[in-house]
Amino acid sequence: MDENLRKNIILEHYNNPVNKGLVKEDGYIKVNMNSSTCIDNLDFMVKIENGVIKDARFDGEACAISTSASSIMMNMIIGKTIKEAEEIIENYEAMIDERKYDEDVLQEAIVFNEIYKQANRKKCALLPFEGLKKIIAQEKEQ
């Protein structure tokens, strides 16, 4: 991916994040995720009905990488089944960890395919996806 395009996508999602802002509505599972190595402290809330992600939101303070990763994730998961969301998470984590992954599954999240070059930023890029994993685990417990 062209480096300028990569930067533009990340900055666009940082400056104009998708689904930023929490709602006071029943039916959402909410988790807080933070990082001990960065300013990242984000709340994620997801509404799941009949195994499908109907809505996903986030809010809080975070660096450009974590904010843009959260925004990109929001775009990717709304309307997806739990199984599809788990496939996205699995491929995203594989990409971040430099393992084999399916680029087609990752859509815009492919902009983080070189984040491994900055080891201290990997946690920032993973934070929203780790939050989604916790939400899915809670949903499965219900």
Secondary structure, DSSP 8 states (H G I E B T S, - for coil): --HHHHHHHHHHHHHS-TTBS----TTEEEEEEE-SSSS-EEEEEEEEETTEEEEEEEEEE--HHHHHHHHHHHHHHTT-BHHHHHHHHHHHHHHHTT----HHHHGGGGGGTTGGGSHHHHHHHHHHHHHHHHHHHHHHH-
